[in-house]
């Protein structure tokens, strides 16, 4: 068993030295530096990503074909190092991180998240499914669930429940009125 562990530790180092660095890794290193300066909260990347359920992953690929979406397992300094998740949205071609979203209890969504995800939902031929996919992703990252999606005149609303199935946050999307930018 030790030999197997040793091989696992050595192989990534040998392969990693010639392979280009993942832009998400660069983003996470940068974030570890700037987040404490802007918020006073120390964070660190654990080196792991949450494995998305196959159905959710396939749905996200279909609804957001030009984005790779991953959830980085992070830690933040509270009373000790406590877990928090960070959703990372990368452009498929370049790998550039175009937006991110912390667990929704940790910090508000950045403008870039609302802009990138809102634009994708806006141009989607099936806005409801795109909206529901993002709601499911957010709920999955916090071990929660998504309630019934209400729809009225290009507005979608759903409750995100916590891990105990208690409604916790509302997620809303409204299409931009025709002719606005």
C-alpha positions as CSV (number, residue, x, y, z in Angstrom):
1,X,0.0,0.0,0.0
2,X,2.8,2.4,0.7
3,X,4.3,1.8,-2.7
4,X,1.0,2.8,-4.3
5,X,0.8,6.0,-2.2
6,X,4.4,6.8,-3.1
7,X,3.7,6.4,-6.8
8,X,0.6,8.6,-6.5
9,X,2.6,11.3,-4.9
10,X,5.6,11.1,-7.4
11,X,3.6,10.9,-10.6
12,X,1.7,14.2,-10.4
13,X,5.0,16.0,-9.6
14,X,6.7,14.6,-12.7
15,X,3.7,15.1,-15.0
16,X,3.0,18.6,-13.5
17,X,6.4,20.0,-14.3
18,X,5.8,19.8,-18.0
19,X,2.1,20.4,-18.1
20,X,0.7,24.0,-18.2
21,X,-0.8,25.1,-14.9
22,X,-4.6,25.0,-14.6
23,X,-5.9,28.6,-14.7
24,X,-8.2,27.8,-11.9
25,X,-5.2,26.9,-9.8
26,X,-3.6,30.3,-10.6
27,X,-6.9,32.0,-9.7
28,X,-7.1,30.1,-6.4
29,X,-3.5,31.1,-5.5
30,X,-4.3,34.7,-6.2
31,X,-7.5,34.5,-4.2
32,X,-5.7,33.1,-1.2
33,X,-3.7,36.3,-1.3
34,X,-6.3,39.0,-2.0
35,X,-9.3,37.6,0.0
36,X,-7.7,38.2,3.4
37,X,-6.6,41.7,2.4
38,X,-10.1,42.6,1.3
39,X,-12.2,40.8,3.9
40,X,-9.9,40.0,6.8
41,X,-10.7,36.3,6.4
42,X,-7.9,33.9,5.6
43,X,-8.8,31.2,3.1
44,X,-7.0,28.2,1.5
45,X,-7.6,25.7,-1.2
46,X,-7.6,22.1,0.0
47,X,-6.4,20.8,-3.3
48,X,-9.7,18.9,-3.9
49,X,-12.8,19.5,-6.0
50,X,-16.3,18.2,-5.2
51,X,-17.4,15.5,-7.6
52,X,-20.7,16.7,-9.3
53,X,-23.4,14.1,-9.6
54,X,-23.5,12.7,-13.2
55,X,-27.0,14.1,-13.9
56,X,-26.2,17.6,-12.7
57,X,-22.8,17.6,-14.5
58,X,-24.4,16.6,-17.8
59,X,-27.2,19.1,-17.3
60,X,-24.7,21.9,-16.8
61,X,-22.7,20.9,-19.8
62,X,-25.9,21.0,-21.9
63,X,-27.1,24.3,-20.5
64,X,-23.7,26.1,-20.3
65,X,-21.7,24.5,-23.2
66,X,-19.0,27.1,-23.2
67,X,-18.2,26.9,-19.5
68,X,-16.5,24.4,-17.3
69,X,-18.0,24.5,-13.8
70,X,-16.2,23.0,-10.8
71,X,-16.5,23.4,-7.0
72,X,-13.3,23.9,-5.1
73,X,-13.1,22.7,-1.6
74,X,-11.8,25.6,0.5
75,X,-11.2,26.4,4.1
76,X,-11.5,29.7,5.9
77,X,-10.2,30.7,9.3
78,X,-13.1,31.1,11.8
79,X,-12.5,29.4,15.2
80,X,-10.3,27.0,13.3
81,X,-10.1,26.1,9.6
82,X,-13.7,25.4,8.6
83,X,-14.9,24.2,5.2
84,X,-16.5,26.4,2.5
85,X,-17.0,25.7,-1.2
86,X,-16.2,27.9,-4.1
87,X,-17.9,27.4,-7.5
88,X,-15.5,28.3,-10.3
89,X,-16.8,29.0,-13.8
90,X,-14.1,28.8,-16.6
91,X,-14.2,29.6,-20.3
92,X,-14.0,26.2,-22.1
93,X,-11.4,27.3,-24.7
94,X,-8.9,29.2,-22.6
95,X,-9.7,27.9,-19.1
96,X,-9.9,31.5,-17.9
97,X,-11.9,31.9,-14.7
98,X,-14.8,34.2,-15.8
99,X,-16.7,34.2,-12.5
100,X,-17.0,32.4,-9.2
101,X,-19.5,32.0,-6.3
102,X,-18.8,31.2,-2.7
103,X,-21.3,29.1,-0.7
104,X,-24.1,31.6,-0.5
105,X,-23.9,32.0,3.3
106,X,-20.2,33.0,3.1
107,X,-20.2,36.1,1.0
108,X,-22.5,37.8,-1.6
109,X,-22.3,36.9,-5.3
110,X,-19.9,39.1,-7.2
111,X,-21.3,41.2,-10.1
112,X,-19.4,39.0,-12.5
113,X,-21.5,36.0,-11.4
114,X,-24.8,37.7,-12.0
115,X,-23.5,39.0,-15.3
116,X,-22.0,35.7,-16.7
117,X,-24.8,33.4,-15.4
118,X,-27.6,35.9,-16.1
119,X,-26.3,36.3,-19.7
120,X,-26.2,32.6,-20.2
121,X,-29.7,32.1,-18.9
122,X,-30.9,35.1,-21.0
123,X,-29.7,33.6,-24.3
124,X,-30.7,30.0,-23.4
125,X,-33.5,28.5,-25.5
126,X,-34.7,27.0,-22.2
127,X,-34.3,29.6,-19.5
128,X,-36.2,27.6,-16.9
129,X,-33.9,24.6,-17.3
130,X,-30.8,26.8,-17.2
131,X,-32.1,28.6,-14.1
132,X,-32.9,25.3,-12.4
133,X,-29.4,23.9,-13.3
134,X,-27.8,26.8,-11.5
135,X,-30.1,26.5,-8.5
136,X,-29.3,22.7,-8.3
137,X,-25.6,23.5,-8.5
138,X,-25.8,26.0,-5.6
139,X,-27.9,23.6,-3.5
140,X,-25.5,20.8,-4.2
141,X,-22.6,22.8,-3.1
142,X,-24.2,23.4,0.3
143,X,-25.8,19.9,0.6
144,X,-29.2,21.4,0.2
145,X,-32.1,21.0,-2.3
146,X,-34.1,23.1,-4.7
147,X,-37.8,23.8,-4.2
148,X,-40.4,24.1,-6.9
149,X,-39.5,26.7,-9.6
150,X,-42.2,29.4,-10.0
151,X,-42.4,31.0,-13.4
152,X,-44.2,34.2,-14.5
153,X,-43.4,36.4,-17.5
154,X,-39.7,35.4,-17.8
155,X,-39.2,35.6,-14.1
156,X,-38.1,32.5,-12.2
157,X,-38.0,32.0,-8.4
158,X,-37.1,29.0,-6.3
159,X,-36.3,28.3,-2.6
160,X,-32.9,26.8,-1.8
161,X,-33.3,24.5,1.3
162,X,-30.4,23.8,3.7
163,X,-29.2,20.3,4.5
164,X,-32.1,19.8,6.9
165,X,-34.6,20.7,4.1
166,X,-35.5,24.0,5.7
167,X,-36.0,26.9,3.2
168,X,-33.0,29.1,3.5
169,X,-32.5,31.4,0.5
170,X,-34.5,32.5,-2.5
171,X,-33.0,32.5,-5.9
172,X,-34.5,34.8,-8.5
173,X,-33.9,35.5,-12.2
174,X,-35.7,38.1,-14.3
175,X,-35.1,38.5,-18.0
176,X,-34.0,41.9,-19.1
177,X,-36.9,43.8,-20.8
178,X,-36.6,43.9,-24.6
179,X,-34.3,46.6,-25.9
180,X,-32.2,47.0,-22.7
181,X,-28.5,46.2,-22.6
